[in-house]
Amino acid sequence: MSDYTELATPKKHRLWWIWLVLVVLVVFYFVFGFITIQPIGAIPDGVTLLVVRAGTQLKFFDSPDAMCERSAGGVSLLCRMAALSAVADGPTIVARLPYVASFYLASTGGATYEK
């Protein structure tokens, strides 16, 4: 019987870690998000922000261009400036990361807009 206990314990331990990782990922998804600002004149290298999005209408992957597309049906310089202002004054920024093009494309559904 001790042989069975020794074999079952590592499986239970591994299952516990799998559940813990899943819970952490789900909490991360619902609490945090990424806002990606593509390279533009004011931000020539672009930036990706890790933000607390709980209690906001932000998507997990979002960008000023995606916000403009949702709210105004298109991207314009004026709308992009307003969205950038809302990002600066809005959610709590946890970290500033380098520009991640795939996050930007995920936010816009694969569409790109001129700089």
C-alpha positions in Angstrom: 0.0 0.0 0.0 2.9 2.4 0.6 3.9 1.9 -3.1 0.5 3.2 -4.2 0.8 6.3 -1.9 4.2 7.1 -3.2 3.0 6.9 -6.8 -0.2 9.0 -6.2 1.5 11.8 -4.4 3.5 13.3 -7.3 0.3 13.2 -9.5 -1.7 15.0 -6.9 1.2 17.5 -6.5 1.4 18.1 -10.3 -2.4 18.5 -10.5 -2.4 21.1 -7.8 0.3 23.1 -9.7 -1.8 22.9 -12.9 -4.8 24.2 -11.1 -2.8 27.0 -9.5 -1.4 28.1 -12.9 -4.8 28.1 -14.4 -6.3 30.2 -11.6 -3.5 32.7 -11.9 -3.9 32.9 -15.7 -7.7 33.5 -15.4 -7.2 36.2 -12.7 -4.5 37.8 -14.9 -6.9 37.8 -17.9 -9.7 39.5 -16.0 -7.7 42.0 -14.0 -4.9 43.1 -16.4 -4.6 44.0 -20.1 -2.2 45.3 -22.7 -2.6 48.7 -24.4 -0.3 48.9 -27.4 0.5 52.3 -29.0 2.0 51.9 -32.4 5.0 54.0 -33.4 3.8 57.4 -34.2 5.3 60.9 -34.3 5.1 61.5 -30.5 6.2 58.0 -29.7 8.6 56.9 -32.4 9.4 53.5 -31.0 5.9 52.7 -29.9 5.1 51.3 -26.4 3.0 48.5 -24.8 1.5 49.2 -21.5 0.5 46.5 -18.9 -2.5 48.1 -17.2 -5.2 47.2 -14.6 -8.3 47.0 -16.7 -10.7 45.7 -14.0 -13.7 48.0 -13.9 -13.0 49.5 -17.3 -14.3 48.8 -20.8 -10.8 48.0 -22.1 -10.2 44.7 -24.0 -7.4 42.4 -23.0 -5.4 43.5 -26.1 -6.3 47.1 -26.8 -4.9 50.2 -28.6 -6.0 53.8 -29.3 -6.7 52.8 -32.9 -8.9 49.9 -31.8 -10.7 52.3 -29.4 -11.3 54.8 -32.2 -12.6 52.0 -34.5 -15.1 50.9 -31.8 -16.3 54.3 -30.8 -16.1 56.4 -34.0 -16.1 53.7 -36.7 -12.7 54.7 -38.0 -9.3 56.1 -37.0 -8.5 59.8 -37.3 -5.7 61.9 -35.8 -8.2 63.7 -33.5 -9.7 60.5 -32.3 -6.3 58.9 -31.8 -5.2 61.9 -29.7 -8.3 61.7 -27.6 -7.8 57.9 -27.0 -4.1 58.5 -26.1 -5.3 61.1 -23.6 -7.8 58.7 -22.1 -5.1 56.0 -21.8 -2.8 58.5 -20.0 -5.6 59.6 -17.5 -7.4 56.2 -17.3 -6.2 52.8 -16.1 -3.4 52.3 -13.7 -0.2 51.5 -15.6 1.7 48.6 -14.1 4.6 48.4 -16.5 5.9 50.0 -19.7 7.1 47.4 -22.2 8.6 47.6 -25.7 6.2 47.8 -28.6 4.7 44.4 -29.5 3.3 44.4 -33.0 1.4 41.2 -32.5 -0.5 42.7 -29.5 -1.4 45.7 -31.7 -2.6 43.5 -34.5 -4.7 41.5 -31.9 -6.3 44.7 -30.7 -7.3 45.8 -34.2 -8.3 42.4 -35.6 -5.3 42.4 -37.9 -5.9 45.8 -39.4 -3.1 48.4 -39.5 -3.6 52.2 -39.8 -1.2 54.8 -41.1 1.0 56.6 -38.7 
